[in-house]
Amino acid sequence: MVHVILTHEVKDFFAWKKVYEEREPLRTKSGIKMTGVYTSVDNPNQVTLTGECASAELVYRFMSQPELKAAMQAAGVVSAPDMKVLTKV
């Protein structure tokens, strides 16, 4: 099991969240279980997501899907994601 922390900036959090929620089936189909959605105290449009997955390979495969890239564009993501894939020790 790996854990994922991903941060990116969006144009408008509420518009982004609507698209994010609509894409739950894409995450589920890919084996990604999201465990949290956070915004920065200083910038409500800086979003951090936490999740878990069976393997790093599945995470990287998910992140390279054209459907995900289209969804991120539709959601108003304005910065490249900063992603960390971690194992608990």
PDB file with one MODEL, atoms N, CA, C and O in Angstrom:
MODEL        1
ATOM      1  N   MET A   1       0.842  -1.177   0.000  1.00  0.00           N
ATOM      2  CA  MET A   1       0.000   0.000   0.000  1.00  0.00           C
ATOM      3  C   MET A   1       0.889   1.243   0.000  1.00  0.00           C
ATOM      4  O   MET A   1       1.835   1.339   0.782  1.00  0.00           O
ATOM      5  N   VAL A   2       0.577   2.190  -0.881  1.00  0.00           N
ATOM      6  CA  VAL A   2       1.286   3.469  -0.913  1.00  0.00           C
ATOM      7  C   VAL A   2       0.299   4.581  -0.589  1.00  0.00           C
ATOM      8  O   VAL A   2      -0.910   4.448  -0.781  1.00  0.00           O
ATOM      9  N   HIS A   3       0.848   5.670  -0.096  1.00  0.00           N
ATOM     10  CA  HIS A   3       0.051   6.845   0.217  1.00  0.00           C
ATOM     11  C   HIS A   3       0.482   7.960  -0.720  1.00  0.00           C
ATOM     12  O   HIS A   3       1.654   8.072  -1.082  1.00  0.00           O
ATOM     13  N   VAL A   4      -0.477   8.774  -1.103  1.00  0.00           N
ATOM     14  CA  VAL A   4      -0.229   9.838  -2.068  1.00  0.00           C
ATOM     15  C   VAL A   4      -0.626  11.177  -1.451  1.00  0.00           C
ATOM     16  O   VAL A   4      -1.677  11.298  -0.823  1.00  0.00           O
ATOM     17  N   ILE A   5       0.229  12.175  -1.640  1.00  0.00           N
ATOM     18  CA  ILE A   5      -0.092  13.553  -1.270  1.00  0.00           C
ATOM     19  C   ILE A   5       0.134  14.383  -2.522  1.00  0.00           C
ATOM     20  O   ILE A   5       1.233  14.402  -3.075  1.00  0.00           O
ATOM     21  N   LEU A   6      -0.904  15.065  -2.962  1.00  0.00           N
ATOM     22  CA  LEU A   6      -0.832  15.835  -4.196  1.00  0.00           C
ATOM     23  C   LEU A   6      -1.338  17.250  -3.927  1.00  0.00           C
ATOM     24  O   LEU A   6      -2.402  17.434  -3.335  1.00  0.00           O
ATOM     25  N   THR A   7      -0.577  18.238  -4.360  1.00  0.00           N
ATOM     26  CA  THR A   7      -0.965  19.632  -4.180  1.00  0.00           C
ATOM     27  C   THR A   7      -0.919  20.341  -5.523  1.00  0.00           C
ATOM     28  O   THR A   7       0.019  20.170  -6.301  1.00  0.00           O
ATOM     29  N   HIS A   8      -1.953  21.143  -5.784  1.00  0.00           N
ATOM     30  CA  HIS A   8      -1.951  22.010  -6.960  1.00  0.00           C
ATOM     31  C   HIS A   8      -2.857  23.199  -6.703  1.00  0.00           C
ATOM     32  O   HIS A   8      -3.673  23.189  -5.781  1.00  0.00           O
ATOM     33  N   GLU A   9      -2.704  24.223  -7.528  1.00  0.00           N
ATOM     34  CA  GLU A   9      -3.542  25.413  -7.398  1.00  0.00           C
ATOM     35  C   GLU A   9      -4.640  25.361  -8.454  1.00  0.00           C
ATOM     36  O   GLU A   9      -4.429  24.892  -9.573  1.00  0.00           O
ATOM     37  N   VAL A  10      -5.819  25.854  -8.073  1.00  0.00           N
ATOM     38  CA  VAL A  10      -6.972  25.888  -8.965  1.00  0.00           C
ATOM     39  C   VAL A  10      -7.488  27.318  -9.081  1.00  0.00           C
ATOM     40  O   VAL A  10      -7.222  28.154  -8.218  1.00  0.00           O
ATOM     41  N   LYS A  11      -8.228  27.592 -10.155  1.00  0.00           N
ATOM     42  CA  LYS A  11      -8.797  28.936 -10.338  1.00  0.00           C
ATOM     43  C   LYS A  11      -9.833  29.243  -9.266  1.00  0.00           C
ATOM     44  O   LYS A  11      -9.837  30.327  -8.683  1.00  0.00           O
ATOM     45  N   ASP A  12     -10.710  28.278  -9.013  1.00  0.00           N
ATOM     46  CA  ASP A  12     -11.818  28.467  -8.075  1.00  0.00           C
ATOM     47  C   ASP A  12     -12.098  27.136  -7.386  1.00  0.00           C
ATOM     48  O   ASP A  12     -12.475  26.163  -8.038  1.00  0.00           O
ATOM     49  N   PHE A  13     -11.914  27.095  -6.069  1.00  0.00           N
ATOM     50  CA  PHE A  13     -12.051  25.837  -5.340  1.00  0.00           C
ATOM     51  C   PHE A  13     -13.412  25.175  -5.559  1.00  0.00           C
ATOM     52  O   PHE A  13     -13.473  23.967  -5.788  1.00  0.00           O
ATOM     53  N   PHE A  14     -14.493  25.934  -5.492  1.00  0.00           N
ATOM     54  CA  PHE A  14     -15.827  25.333  -5.568  1.00  0.00           C
ATOM     55  C   PHE A  14     -16.112  24.765  -6.962  1.00  0.00           C
ATOM     56  O   PHE A  14     -16.752  23.721  -7.086  1.00  0.00           O
ATOM     57  N   ALA A  15     -15.643  25.442  -8.004  1.00  0.00           N
ATOM     58  CA  ALA A  15     -15.780  24.904  -9.359  1.00  0.00           C
ATOM     59  C   ALA A  15     -14.930  23.634  -9.493  1.00  0.00           C
ATOM     60  O   ALA A  15     -15.376  22.645 -10.075  1.00  0.00           O
ATOM     61  N   TRP A  16     -13.707  23.665  -8.952  1.00  0.00           N
ATOM     62  CA  TRP A  16     -12.831  22.495  -8.989  1.00  0.00           C
ATOM     63  C   TRP A  16     -13.480  21.324  -8.258  1.00  0.00           C
ATOM     64  O   TRP A  16     -13.483  20.203  -8.768  1.00  0.00           O
ATOM     65  N   LYS A  17     -14.029  21.572  -7.069  1.00  0.00           N
ATOM     66  CA  LYS A  17     -14.593  20.489  -6.248  1.00  0.00           C
ATOM     67  C   LYS A  17     -15.746  19.783  -6.952  1.00  0.00           C
ATOM     68  O   LYS A  17     -15.907  18.569  -6.822  1.00  0.00           O
ATOM     69  N   LYS A  18     -16.538  20.532  -7.686  1.00  0.00           N
ATOM     70  CA  LYS A  18     -17.652  19.921  -8.419  1.00  0.00           C
ATOM     71  C   LYS A  18     -17.117  18.902  -9.430  1.00  0.00           C
ATOM     72  O   LYS A  18     -17.613  17.777  -9.492  1.00  0.00           O
ATOM     73  N   VAL A  19     -16.123  19.283 -10.212  1.00  0.00           N
ATOM     74  CA  VAL A  19     -15.540  18.366 -11.191  1.00  0.00           C
ATOM     75  C   VAL A  19     -14.854  17.199 -10.477  1.00  0.00           C
ATOM     76  O   VAL A  19     -14.978  16.051 -10.904  1.00  0.00           O
ATOM     77  N   TYR A  20     -14.136  17.489  -9.398  1.00  0.00           N
ATOM     78  CA  TYR A  20     -13.458  16.448  -8.615  1.00  0.00           C
ATOM     79  C   TYR A  20     -14.463  15.385  -8.153  1.00  0.00           C
ATOM     80  O   TYR A  20     -14.205  14.190  -8.291  1.00  0.00           O
ATOM     81  N   GLU A  21     -15.580  15.805  -7.619  1.00  0.00           N
ATOM     82  CA  GLU A  21     -16.584  14.856  -7.123  1.00  0.00           C
ATOM     83  C   GLU A  21     -17.204  14.049  -8.256  1.00  0.00           C
ATOM     84  O   GLU A  21     -17.504  12.868  -8.086  1.00  0.00           O
ATOM     85  N   GLU A  22     -17.397  14.684  -9.415  1.00  0.00           N
ATOM     86  CA  GLU A  22     -17.962  13.972 -10.564  1.00  0.00           C
ATOM     87  C   GLU A  22     -17.027  12.883 -11.087  1.00  0.00           C
ATOM     88  O   GLU A  22     -17.481  11.938 -11.731  1.00  0.00           O
ATOM     89  N   ARG A  23     -15.740  13.004 -10.819  1.00  0.00           N
ATOM     90  CA  ARG A  23     -14.761  12.049 -11.341  1.00  0.00           C
ATOM     91  C   ARG A  23     -14.429  10.924 -10.355  1.00  0.00           C
ATOM     92  O   ARG A  23     -13.458  10.195 -10.562  1.00  0.00           O
ATOM     93  N   GLU A  24     -15.194  10.778  -9.320  1.00  0.00           N
ATOM     94  CA  GLU A  24     -14.974   9.691  -8.356  1.00  0.00           C
ATOM     95  C   GLU A  24     -14.924   8.319  -9.042  1.00  0.00           C
ATOM     96  O   GLU A  24     -14.062   7.511  -8.698  1.00  0.00           O
ATOM     97  N   PRO A  25     -15.818   8.028  -9.999  1.00  0.00           N
ATOM     98  CA  PRO A  25     -15.746   6.714 -10.662  1.00  0.00           C
ATOM     99  C   PRO A  25     -14.411   6.461 -11.356  1.00  0.00           C
ATOM    100  O   PRO A  25     -13.945   5.322 -11.387  1.00  0.00           O
ATOM    101  N   LEU A  26     -13.795   7.487 -11.906  1.00  0.00           N
ATOM    102  CA  LEU A  26     -12.491   7.331 -12.551  1.00  0.00           C
ATOM    103  C   LEU A  26     -11.436   6.911 -11.528  1.00  0.00           C
ATOM    104  O   LEU A  26     -10.614   6.036 -11.799  1.00  0.00           O
ATOM    105  N   ARG A  27     -11.465   7.540 -10.354  1.00  0.00           N
ATOM    106  CA  ARG A  27     -10.498   7.180  -9.304  1.00  0.00           C
ATOM    107  C   ARG A  27     -10.756   5.762  -8.804  1.00  0.00           C
ATOM    108  O   ARG A  27      -9.819   4.979  -8.649  1.00  0.00           O
ATOM    109  N   THR A  28     -12.002   5.433  -8.556  1.00  0.00           N
ATOM    110  CA  THR A  28     -12.356   4.104  -8.050  1.00  0.00           C
ATOM    111  C   THR A  28     -11.940   3.020  -9.048  1.00  0.00           C
ATOM    112  O   THR A  28     -11.358   2.005  -8.665  1.00  0.00           O
ATOM    113  N   LYS A  29     -12.242   3.243 -10.322  1.00  0.00           N
ATOM    114  CA  LYS A  29     -11.875   2.285 -11.375  1.00  0.00           C
ATOM    115  C   LYS A  29     -10.365   2.075 -11.430  1.00  0.00           C
ATOM    116  O   LYS A  29      -9.899   0.987 -11.766  1.00  0.00           O
ATOM    117  N   SER A  30      -9.606   3.109 -11.103  1.00  0.00           N
ATOM    118  CA  SER A  30      -8.147   3.038 -11.155  1.00  0.00           C
ATOM    119  C   SER A  30      -7.523   2.507  -9.877  1.00  0.00           C
ATOM    120  O   SER A  30      -6.307   2.328  -9.808  1.00  0.00           O
ATOM    121  N   GLY A  31      -8.352   2.250  -8.851  1.00  0.00           N
ATOM    122  CA  GLY A  31      -7.841   1.703  -7.600  1.00  0.00           C
ATOM    123  C   GLY A  31      -7.316   2.751  -6.633  1.00  0.00           C
ATOM    124  O   GLY A  31      -6.562   2.431  -5.713  1.00  0.00           O
ATOM    125  N   ILE A  32      -7.714   4.008  -6.839  1.00  0.00           N
ATOM    126  CA  ILE A  32      -7.285   5.108  -5.970  1.00  0.00           C
ATOM    127  C   ILE A  32      -8.382   5.385  -4.947  1.00  0.00           C
ATOM    128  O   ILE A  32      -9.536   5.610  -5.314  1.00  0.00           O
ATOM    129  N   LYS A  33      -8.030   5.368  -3.688  1.00  0.00           N
ATOM    130  CA  LYS A  33      -8.977   5.713  -2.625  1.00  0.00           C
ATOM    131  C   LYS A  33      -8.523   7.037  -2.006  1.00  0.00           C
ATOM    132  O   LYS A  33      -7.465   7.111  -1.381  1.00  0.00           O
ATOM    133  N   MET A  34      -9.330   8.069  -2.187  1.00  0.00           N
ATOM    134  CA  MET A  34      -8.991   9.369  -1.623  1.00  0.00           C
ATOM    135  C   MET A  34      -9.375   9.386  -0.142  1.00  0.00           C
ATOM    136  O   MET A  34     -10.436   8.896   0.243  1.00  0.00           O
ATOM    137  N   THR A  35      -8.496   9.957   0.675  1.00  0.00           N
ATOM    138  CA  THR A  35      -8.730   9.982   2.121  1.00  0.00           C
ATOM    139  C   THR A  35      -8.896  11.387   2.672  1.00  0.00           C
ATOM    140  O   THR A  35      -9.278  11.553   3.831  1.00  0.00           O
ATOM    141  N   GLY A  36      -8.614  12.411   1.857  1.00  0.00           N
ATOM    142  CA  GLY A  36      -8.790  13.769   2.352  1.00  0.00           C
ATOM    143  C   GLY A  36      -8.620  14.818   1.279  1.00  0.00           C
ATOM    144  O   GLY A  36      -7.856  14.645   0.330  1.00  0.00           O
ATOM    145  N   VAL A  37      -9.351  15.919   1.446  1.00  0.00           N
ATOM    146  CA  VAL A  37      -9.239  17.096   0.593  1.00  0.00           C
ATOM    147  C   VAL A  37      -9.022  18.275   1.523  1.00  0.00           C
ATOM    148  O   VAL A  37      -9.783  18.480   2.469  1.00  0.00           O
ATOM    149  N   TYR A  38      -7.981  19.050   1.250  1.00  0.00           N
ATOM    150  CA  TYR A  38      -7.618  20.171   2.122  1.00  0.00           C
ATOM    151  C   TYR A  38      -7.348  21.410   1.274  1.00  0.00           C
ATOM    152  O   TYR A  38      -6.973  21.305   0.106  1.00  0.00           O
ATOM    153  N   THR A  39      -7.540  22.578   1.870  1.00  0.00           N
ATOM    154  CA  THR A  39      -7.124  23.824   1.245  1.00  0.00           C
ATOM    155  C   THR A  39      -6.171  24.533   2.192  1.00  0.00           C
ATOM    156  O   THR A  39      -6.223  24.357   3.410  1.00  0.00           O
ATOM    157  N   SER A  40      -5.306  25.334   1.601  1.00  0.00           N
ATOM    158  CA  SER A  40      -4.342  26.090   2.389  1.00  0.00           C
ATOM    159  C   SER A  40      -5.049  27.176   3.180  1.00  0.00           C
ATOM    160  O   SER A  40      -5.998  27.788   2.690  1.00  0.00           O
ATOM    161  N   VAL A  41      -4.594  27.415   4.395  1.00  0.00           N
ATOM    162  CA  VAL A  41      -5.122  28.488   5.228  1.00  0.00           C
ATOM    163  C   VAL A  41      -4.891  29.841   4.556  1.00  0.00           C
ATOM    164  O   VAL A  41      -5.719  30.746   4.666  1.00  0.00           O
ATOM    165  N   ASP A  42      -3.762  29.973   3.862  1.00  0.00           N
ATOM    166  CA  ASP A  42      -3.398  31.233   3.229  1.00  0.00           C
ATOM    167  C   ASP A  42      -3.961  31.406   1.831  1.00  0.00           C
ATOM    168  O   ASP A  42      -4.044  32.531   1.338  1.00  0.00           O
ATOM    169  N   ASN A  43      -4.352  30.305   1.175  1.00  0.00           N
ATOM    170  CA  ASN A  43      -4.841  30.374  -0.197  1.00  0.00           C
ATOM    171  C   ASN A  43      -5.884  29.274  -0.392  1.00  0.00           C
ATOM    172  O   ASN A  43      -5.523  28.115  -0.595  1.00  0.00           O
ATOM    173  N   PRO A  44      -7.172  29.620  -0.334  1.00  0.00           N
ATOM    174  CA  PRO A  44      -8.202  28.586  -0.459  1.00  0.00           C
ATOM    175  C   PRO A  44      -8.245  27.907  -1.821  1.00  0.00           C
ATOM    176  O   PRO A  44      -8.956  26.917  -1.996  1.00  0.00           O
ATOM    177  N   ASN A  45      -7.500  28.422  -2.776  1.00  0.00           N
ATOM    178  CA  ASN A  45      -7.441  27.781  -4.088  1.00  0.00           C
ATOM    179  C   ASN A  45      -6.214  26.884  -4.249  1.00  0.00           C
ATOM    180  O   ASN A  45      -5.968  26.358  -5.334  1.00  0.00           O
ATOM    181  N   GLN A  46      -5.453  26.710  -3.183  1.00  0.00           N
ATOM    182  CA  GLN A  46      -4.363  25.732  -3.183  1.00  0.00           C
ATOM    183  C   GLN A  46      -4.908  24.476  -2.510  1.00  0.00           C
ATOM    184  O   GLN A  46      -5.187  24.464  -1.311  1.00  0.00           O
ATOM    185  N   VAL A  47      -5.051  23.434  -3.299  1.00  0.00           N
ATOM    186  CA  VAL A  47      -5.710  22.209  -2.850  1.00  0.00           C
ATOM    187  C   VAL A  47      -4.675  21.113  -2.629  1.00  0.00           C
ATOM    188  O   VAL A  47      -3.776  20.920  -3.448  1.00  0.00           O
ATOM    189  N   THR A  48      -4.807  20.402  -1.522  1.00  0.00           N
ATOM    190  CA  THR A  48      -3.982  19.229  -1.245  1.00  0.00           C
ATOM    191  C   THR A  48      -4.907  18.036  -1.067  1.00  0.00           C
ATOM    192  O   THR A  48      -5.887  18.093  -0.325  1.00  0.00           O
ATOM    193  N   LEU A  49      -4.578  16.960  -1.759  1.00  0.00           N
ATOM    194  CA  LEU A  49      -5.353  15.723  -1.695  1.00  0.00           C
ATOM    195  C   LEU A  49      -4.491  14.635  -1.080  1.00  0.00           C
ATOM    196  O   LEU A  49      -3.285  14.579  -1.317  1.00  0.00           O
ATOM    197  N   THR A  50      -5.105  13.786  -0.301  1.00  0.00           N
ATOM    198  CA  THR A  50      -4.411  12.608   0.210  1.00  0.00           C
ATOM    199  C   THR A  50      -5.186  11.375  -0.221  1.00  0.00           C
ATOM    200  O   THR A  50      -6.412  11.398  -0.333  1.00  0.00           O
ATOM    201  N   GLY A  51      -4.448  10.300  -0.461  1.00  0.00           N
ATOM    202  CA  GLY A  51      -5.097   9.081  -0.877  1.00  0.00           C
ATOM    203  C   GLY A  51      -4.186   7.890  -0.677  1.00  0.00           C
ATOM    204  O   GLY A  51      -3.052   8.018  -0.216  1.00  0.00           O
ATOM    205  N   GLU A  52      -4.709   6.724  -1.035  1.00  0.00           N
ATOM    206  CA  GLU A  52      -3.931   5.501  -0.945  1.00  0.00           C
ATOM    207  C   GLU A  52      -4.260   4.599  -2.125  1.00  0.00           C
ATOM    208  O   GLU A  52      -5.328   4.683  -2.731  1.00  0.00           O
ATOM    209  N   CYS A  53      -3.311   3.745  -2.420  1.00  0.00           N
ATOM    210  CA  CYS A  53      -3.427   2.867  -3.584  1.00  0.00           C
ATOM    211  C   CYS A  53      -2.570   1.622  -3.331  1.00  0.00           C
ATOM    212  O   CYS A  53      -1.678   1.632  -2.482  1.00  0.00           O
ATOM    213  N   ALA A  54      -2.849   0.575  -4.065  1.00  0.00           N
ATOM    214  CA  ALA A  54      -2.118  -0.677  -3.871  1.00  0.00           C
ATOM    215  C   ALA A  54      -0.646  -0.574  -4.255  1.00  0.00           C
ATOM    216  O   ALA A  54       0.194  -1.246  -3.657  1.00  0.00           O
ATOM    217  N   SER A  55      -0.320   0.263  -5.250  1.00  0.00           N
ATOM    218  CA  SER A  55       1.078   0.351  -5.675  1.00  0.00           C
ATOM    219  C   SER A  55       1.371   1.707  -6.303  1.00  0.00           C
ATOM    220  O   SER A  55       0.468   2.405  -6.764  1.00  0.00           O
ATOM    221  N   ALA A  56       2.641   2.061  -6.311  1.00  0.00           N
ATOM    222  CA  ALA A  56       3.073   3.306  -6.959  1.00  0.00           C
ATOM    223  C   ALA A  56       2.790   3.237  -8.457  1.00  0.00           C
ATOM    224  O   ALA A  56       2.410   4.239  -9.063  1.00  0.00           O
ATOM    225  N   GLU A  57       2.970   2.074  -9.050  1.00  0.00           N
ATOM    226  CA  GLU A  57       2.713   1.913 -10.489  1.00  0.00           C
ATOM    227  C   GLU A  57       1.283   2.314 -10.840  1.00  0.00           C
ATOM    228  O   GLU A  57       1.058   2.986 -11.847  1.00  0.00           O
ATOM    229  N   LEU A  58       0.315   1.909 -10.019  1.00  0.00           N
ATOM    230  CA  LEU A  58      -1.081   2.279 -10.274  1.00  0.00           C
ATOM    231  C   LEU A  58      -1.285   3.785 -10.162  1.00  0.00           C
ATOM    232  O   LEU A  58      -2.053   4.363 -10.932  1.00  0.00           O
ATOM    233  N   VAL A  59      -0.615   4.420  -9.224  1.00  0.00           N
ATOM    234  CA  VAL A  59      -0.726   5.875  -9.070  1.00  0.00           C
ATOM    235  C   VAL A  59      -0.196   6.567 -10.316  1.00  0.00           C
ATOM    236  O   VAL A  59      -0.861   7.443 -10.869  1.00  0.00           O
ATOM    237  N   TYR A  60       0.989   6.185 -10.759  1.00  0.00           N
ATOM    238  CA  TYR A  60       1.589   6.822 -11.938  1.00  0.00           C
ATOM    239  C   TYR A  60       0.759   6.562 -13.194  1.00  0.00           C
ATOM    240  O   TYR A  60       0.627   7.443 -14.043  1.00  0.00           O
ATOM    241  N   ARG A  61       0.208   5.372 -13.315  1.00  0.00           N
ATOM    242  CA  ARG A  61      -0.662   5.057 -14.455  1.00  0.00           C
ATOM    243  C   ARG A  61      -1.906   5.940 -14.422  1.00  0.00           C
ATOM    244  O   ARG A  61      -2.324   6.473 -15.450  1.00  0.00           O
ATOM    245  N   PHE A  62      -2.492   6.092 -13.239  1.00  0.00           N
ATOM    246  CA  PHE A  62      -3.674   6.945 -13.075  1.00  0.00           C
ATOM    247  C   PHE A  62      -3.355   8.379 -13.463  1.00  0.00           C
ATOM    248  O   PHE A  62      -4.123   9.015 -14.186  1.00  0.00           O
ATOM    249  N   MET A  63      -2.230   8.890 -12.990  1.00  0.00           N
ATOM    250  CA  MET A  63      -1.873  10.288 -13.246  1.00  0.00           C
ATOM    251  C   MET A  63      -1.578  10.549 -14.721  1.00  0.00           C
ATOM    252  O   MET A  63      -1.629  11.700 -15.157  1.00  0.00           O
ATOM    253  N   SER A  64      -1.274   9.522 -15.493  1.00  0.00           N
ATOM    254  CA  SER A  64      -0.958   9.719 -16.911  1.00  0.00           C
ATOM    255  C   SER A  64      -2.168   9.522 -17.828  1.00  0.00           C
ATOM    256  O   SER A  64      -2.041   9.645 -19.047  1.00  0.00           O
ATOM    257  N   GLN A  65      -3.323   9.223 -17.266  1.00  0.00           N
ATOM    258  CA  GLN A  65      -4.517   8.996 -18.083  1.00  0.00           C
ATOM    259  C   GLN A  65      -4.981  10.282 -18.762  1.00  0.00           C
ATOM    260  O   GLN A  65      -5.068  11.325 -18.113  1.00  0.00           O
ATOM    261  N   PRO A  66      -5.279  10.221 -20.053  1.00  0.00           N
ATOM    262  CA  PRO A  66      -5.801  11.397 -20.752  1.00  0.00           C
ATOM    263  C   PRO A  66      -7.098  11.922 -20.121  1.00  0.00           C
ATOM    264  O   PRO A  66      -7.332  13.131 -20.096  1.00  0.00           O
ATOM    265  N   GLU A  67      -7.940  11.008 -19.612  1.00  0.00           N
ATOM    266  CA  GLU A  67      -9.190  11.437 -18.976  1.00  0.00           C
ATOM    267  C   GLU A  67      -8.922  12.305 -17.748  1.00  0.00           C
ATOM    268  O   GLU A  67      -9.644  13.269 -17.493  1.00  0.00           O
ATOM    269  N   LEU A  68      -7.882  11.958 -16.991  1.00  0.00           N
ATOM    270  CA  LEU A  68      -7.551  12.743 -15.809  1.00  0.00           C
ATOM    271  C   LEU A  68      -7.035  14.117 -16.219  1.00  0.00           C
ATOM    272  O   LEU A  68      -7.414  15.127 -15.626  1.00  0.00           O
ATOM    273  N   LYS A  69      -6.184  14.156 -17.217  1.00  0.00           N
ATOM    274  CA  LYS A  69      -5.655  15.439 -17.677  1.00  0.00           C
ATOM    275  C   LYS A  69      -6.784  16.348 -18.166  1.00  0.00           C
ATOM    276  O   LYS A  69      -6.780  17.547 -17.886  1.00  0.00           O
ATOM    277  N   ALA A  70      -7.745  15.785 -18.892  1.00  0.00           N
ATOM    278  CA  ALA A  70      -8.895  16.561 -19.362  1.00  0.00           C
ATOM    279  C   ALA A  70      -9.742  17.049 -18.184  1.00  0.00           C
ATOM    280  O   ALA A  70     -10.213  18.186 -18.183  1.00  0.00           O
ATOM    281  N   ALA A  71      -9.932  16.188 -17.186  1.00  0.00           N
ATOM    282  CA  ALA A  71     -10.710  16.568 -16.006  1.00  0.00           C
ATOM    283  C   ALA A  71     -10.020  17.690 -15.237  1.00  0.00           C
ATOM    284  O   ALA A  71     -10.676  18.619 -14.766  1.00  0.00           O
ATOM    285  N   MET A  72      -8.697  17.602 -15.110  1.00  0.00           N
ATOM    286  CA  MET A  72      -7.972  18.656 -14.397  1.00  0.00           C
ATOM    287  C   MET A  72      -8.086  19.987 -15.135  1.00  0.00           C
ATOM    288  O   MET A  72      -8.229  21.036 -14.507  1.00  0.00           O
ATOM    289  N   GLN A  73      -8.025  19.948 -16.439  1.00  0.00           N
ATOM    290  CA  GLN A  73      -8.176  21.176 -17.218  1.00  0.00           C
ATOM    291  C   GLN A  73      -9.589  21.726 -17.055  1.00  0.00           C
ATOM    292  O   GLN A  73      -9.765  22.929 -16.859  1.00  0.00           O
ATOM    293  N   ALA A  74     -10.596  20.859 -17.134  1.00  0.00           N
ATOM    294  CA  ALA A  74     -11.990  21.282 -16.976  1.00  0.00           C
ATOM    295  C   ALA A  74     -12.250  21.843 -15.584  1.00  0.00           C
ATOM    296  O   ALA A  74     -13.094  22.723 -15.412  1.00  0.00           O
ATOM    297  N   ALA A  75     -11.522  21.333 -14.589  1.00  0.00           N
ATOM    298  CA  ALA A  75     -11.709  21.774 -13.202  1.00  0.00           C
ATOM    299  C   ALA A  75     -10.997  23.079 -12.892  1.00  0.00           C
ATOM    300  O   ALA A  75     -11.194  23.654 -11.822  1.00  0.00           O
ATOM    301  N   GLY A  76     -10.178  23.547 -13.808  1.00  0.00           N
ATOM    302  CA  GLY A  76      -9.485  24.812 -13.574  1.00  0.00           C
ATOM    303  C   GLY A  76      -8.186  24.694 -12.816  1.00  0.00           C
ATOM    304  O   GLY A  76      -7.789  25.632 -12.124  1.00  0.00           O
ATOM    305  N   VAL A  77      -7.511  23.558 -12.930  1.00  0.00           N
ATOM    306  CA  VAL A  77      -6.197  23.407 -12.302  1.00  0.00           C
ATOM    307  C   VAL A  77      -5.220  24.319 -13.051  1.00  0.00           C
ATOM    308  O   VAL A  77      -5.113  24.253 -14.275  1.00  0.00           O
ATOM    309  N   VAL A  78      -4.511  25.168 -12.302  1.00  0.00           N
ATOM    310  CA  VAL A  78      -3.628  26.152 -12.936  1.00  0.00           C
ATOM    311  C   VAL A  78      -2.143  25.898 -12.694  1.00  0.00           C
ATOM    312  O   VAL A  78      -1.304  26.605 -13.252  1.00  0.00           O
ATOM    313  N   SER A  79      -1.806  24.917 -11.884  1.00  0.00           N
ATOM    314  CA  SER A  79      -0.395  24.611 -11.660  1.00  0.00           C
ATOM    315  C   SER A  79      -0.174  23.113 -11.810  1.00  0.00           C
ATOM    316  O   SER A  79      -1.080  22.307 -11.599  1.00  0.00           O
ATOM    317  N   ALA A  80       1.039  22.767 -12.177  1.00  0.00           N
ATOM    318  CA  ALA A  80       1.383  21.349 -12.251  1.00  0.00           C
ATOM    319  C   ALA A  80       1.294  20.748 -10.850  1.00  0.00           C
ATOM    320  O   ALA A  80       1.705  21.385  -9.880  1.00  0.00           O
ATOM    321  N   PRO A  81       0.767  19.540 -10.733  1.00  0.00           N
ATOM    322  CA  PRO A  81       0.672  18.931  -9.408  1.00  0.00           C
ATOM    323  C   PRO A  81       2.038  18.610  -8.819  1.00  0.00           C
ATOM    324  O   PRO A  81       2.942  18.150  -9.516  1.00  0.00           O
ATOM    325  N   ASP A  82       2.167  18.860  -7.542  1.00  0.00           N
ATOM    326  CA  ASP A  82       3.336  18.423  -6.775  1.00  0.00           C
ATOM    327  C   ASP A  82       2.885  17.148  -6.066  1.00  0.00           C
ATOM    328  O   ASP A  82       2.081  17.204  -5.136  1.00  0.00           O
ATOM    329  N   MET A  83       3.396  16.013  -6.500  1.00  0.00           N
ATOM    330  CA  MET A  83       2.916  14.736  -5.989  1.00  0.00           C
ATOM    331  C   MET A  83       4.024  13.995  -5.279  1.00  0.00           C
ATOM    332  O   MET A  83       5.160  13.925  -5.748  1.00  0.00           O
ATOM    333  N   LYS A  84       3.662  13.442  -4.130  1.00  0.00           N
ATOM    334  CA  LYS A  84       4.568  12.579  -3.366  1.00  0.00           C
ATOM    335  C   LYS A  84       3.880  11.236  -3.207  1.00  0.00           C
ATOM    336  O   LYS A  84       2.720  11.170  -2.799  1.00  0.00           O
ATOM    337  N   VAL A  85       4.592  10.167  -3.527  1.00  0.00           N
ATOM    338  CA  VAL A  85       4.094   8.807  -3.333  1.00  0.00           C
ATOM    339  C   VAL A  85       4.971   8.202  -2.240  1.00  0.00           C
ATOM    340  O   VAL A  85       6.191   8.115  -2.378  1.00  0.00           O
ATOM    341  N   LEU A  86       4.325   7.788  -1.155  1.00  0.00           N
ATOM    342  CA  LEU A  86       5.058   7.408   0.063  1.00  0.00           C
ATOM    343  C   LEU A  86       4.669   6.013   0.530  1.00  0.00           C
ATOM    344  O   LEU A  86       3.559   5.551   0.270  1.00  0.00           O
ATOM    345  N   THR A  87       5.580   5.351   1.216  1.00  0.00           N
ATOM    346  CA  THR A  87       5.275   4.114   1.924  1.00  0.00           C
ATOM    347  C   THR A  87       5.462   4.380   3.414  1.00  0.00           C
ATOM    348  O   THR A  87       6.390   5.072   3.833  1.00  0.00           O
ATOM    349  N   LYS A  88       4.567   3.819   4.188  1.00  0.00           N
ATOM    350  CA  LYS A  88       4.643   3.979   5.644  1.00  0.00           C
ATOM    351  C   LYS A  88       5.684   3.038   6.200  1.00  0.00           C
ATOM    352  O   LYS A  88       5.741   1.865   5.833  1.00  0.00           O
ATOM    353  N   VAL A  89       6.522   3.571   7.105  1.00  0.00           N
ATOM    354  CA  VAL A  89       7.566   2.743   7.726  1.00  0.00           C
ATOM    355  C   VAL A  89       7.354   2.662   9.217  1.00  0.00           C
ATOM    356  O   VAL A  89       8.130   2.011   9.916  1.00  0.00           O
TER     357      VAL A  89
ENDMDL
END
